[in-house]
């Protein structure tokens, strides 16, 4: 889909024909200024620094690999991006992390155990003061955006991590029905004074509204 079809700004990192690729689409009616855009070469990370009249936000859209060694390389690249390009006090990262953070985030399949990659994601969250906002608002809720009939399991591998400073502005964080066969939509809504305009960050079925 090109800009003419969408009508607003589109920022993307290309993957191959059949795998990765991430993008951020901005609502055409949303009043904003894009200060920077960064992307990796593998179609797994795209970021923008966005400014409105009342707020500045760094938005990341990510798609993590499912192979452990590739995951560790991906997380190294992501951390480098955060250190080099981002005001982490206004950071929102959404995407398919391909890992669950807690046992409550998985149902059926093999017993849950933390992986090296999972532990490094948690360490990154601590270093950059990031919060899994869905779990913060729903400490015991079992809700799964990813369902695999082949593997006979459900898991929460799609989620938003955002700066601790932004958590008091979150008015909604939820998992909702979508048209995708194996991933539900993950929705994050923030209340930031800026009129009735809206911004949408999309990773597959991930959306964020401001």
N, C-alpha and C positions, 0 to 999 in steps of 0.2 A: 504494500500500500504506500503510495507516494504522498507528499505533502498536499498536493492539489486535491487528492481524494479525501484526506483526513481534514484538511482545512486549517490545521495548526502545526506547531513545531513538532518534529520527530527527530529523536536522537537514538542511534543504534550502533551496535557492534556486531558485525557480520560473523556468522559461523559458516559451516559448510552447507551443502544443499540439504543434508538430512539431519544435521546436528548443530551444536549450539547456535546462539543468536539471541540477543536481548535488545529491548528497545524501551524508550520512554516517550509517551505521547502526551502533549500538552493540550488541554481543552482550548479550542480556538477562541473562546470568549474570555479566557483567563488573562488578566492584565499582569504582565510580568516582564522582567529583563533577565536574559541568560548571560551570566558573567563568564562561565567557563564550561567546557564539555570535555570529558576525557573518556577514553575507551581502551580496552586491551586489544590484542591481535587475535585472540582465540574465540571471540564471540561470547565471552562469559561475564564481562564487566562493562557497564556504561554508567557514567555519572554526569550530573550537571549541578552547577551552583546557580540557584535561582533566587531572584530578589523581587519582592513586591514592595508596595509603599510602606508596609509595616513589618515585614519579616524577611529574613534571608534563610534559605534552607539548602542543604546539600542532599541530593537524591541519588541513590545508587540502585541499579537493577542488576541482579546477579543470577547466574545459573551455574551451580557447582557440579563438578564431575561426580560419578559414582565409584570410580576407582580410587583406592586409598592414596596411592602415591600421587596421582593427579590432583586429588583433593588437597594434599599438603602443598603442592606447588601453586594451586589456585589460591589458597589462603595466604600464602606468602605474597603473591601478586596483589591480592586485595589489601593486605596490610600495608604494602608499599604505597599503593594508591592513597590510602587513608592518611598516611604520614605526610605524603608529598603534596596532596592536592586539596585537602578537605578541612573545613572548620568542623571538627567533630562535635562541637557543642550544639550544632544544628543539623545533625546527621540522621538520615533515614535510609536504611538498607532493606530492600524487599527482594525476595526471589526464592528459587528452589535451592535450598542449602544441601539437599540430599543427605541429611542427617537429622535425627531426633535428639533433642537436648535432655529429655527426661524419660523415665519409664512410662509415665502417664501419656506420653505422646505416641505410643505404639500399641497396637492391638493385634493379637494372634501372630503367626509366624514364629521365628526363633526367639528365644528369651532375649529381652533387651539387655545390652551391655554397652557401656560407654566405649567409644573407639578413640584412637589417638587424635583423629581429626575432630571428633566431637569435643574432646578436652581442649584442643587448641582454639576452637571456636569460642568456648567458654572463657578461655584466657584472653582472647581478643576482646570479648565483651567487657571483661573487667578492666583491661588496659584503656579502652576508649569510653568507658562508662556507658555502655549500651544495654538496653533492656529488651527482653522478649515481652512485648507489651501485652500480647494475648494471654500469655501465662501469668503475667502480673495481675491482670484483671480477672482471670479465671483460674485460680490456683489448682483446682482439682477437676476441671471440666475435661471430658474426653470428647474431642471433636477432631476429625481427621480429614484434611483436604485431599490427601492422596489415598486411593484405594486400588490395590492390585488384585484382580481376580486370579491371575496366574500364580502369584506368590501367596495368595490367600492371607493377605495382611492389609491393615490400614495404618497410616502414620501421618504425623504432622511434620512434614519436611518443608512445607512452604510457609514462610512467616516473615514478619517485619521485626527488625531490630532498630531501635531508635535511641537517640541521646536521652539520658536521664532527665535533662532539662526540659525535654518536650513532653514528658509523660503526663504532666498535669493538664496538657492541652488536648489529650486524646479523649474524644467523646464517644467513639465506638471502635471496637476491634472484634471482628467476627469472621466466621467461615460460613459461606453461603453457597447455595446451589448455583451451578453453572452448566453450560452446554457441553463442556469437555467430558470425554468418557472416563478419565481417570483422575483428574484434578478438579476439586471444587475451587470456588473463588475465595480469596482472602481479602477482606476489606478493612481499611484503616481510615478513620475519619478524625481530623484535627479541627479544633476551633481556634482560628487565628483571625483577629479583626481585619477584614479586608473586603467587606461587602458581600455580594451574593455570587461572585465569580467562583469557578471551581477549577481545580487542577486534578488530573488523573495520571497516576504512575502505573504502568502496566507491565507486568512480567507474566506472560501467559494469561492467567486468570487473577492476577494480583492487582488490586486497585487501591489507590489512596485518594481521598477527597479532602481538600482544604477549603 
